[in-house]
Amino acid sequence: MTNIKKINEIKDRLSKIRPFSWVSYIEDRDHQSGESFIMVGTGDNRVDDMYIRGATDNEQDFIAHAPEDISFLVGEIEELLKKKDN
């Protein structure tokens, strides 16, 4: 599989997730009652929270940051590939 094809597949998957910010809230770190969860969206754009069973706090934080991190990394890779082709 070519790099471009793989990047396009990643971008396609990224385009299909909810486009709102994801924020990790860990019980006893970020709030004092309830469960750990990922808040999806804010204000009028808030949708159902995500609850991830069995994840460590670090894994939940990783998942919550994944859309932003992946978007950033894909952009950086595309820039590097453009430079390589020139």
C-alpha angles and dihedrals in degrees: 000000000000122000091243093052092049092047090050090051090051091048090050092053090046091052091057098059124089106281096222129107115272117214124186117224114190119196112245091014103057102011137010107227139039126023135314111265145158114248110218115206130342138248113344089356095058116122132178115316120246120239116195115197119211097012122130118234090257092051092050090050089050092051092048091053095042099094093051094040094047092047090052094047094047089052091050092049092049090052091050091049090050090052091047091053093050 
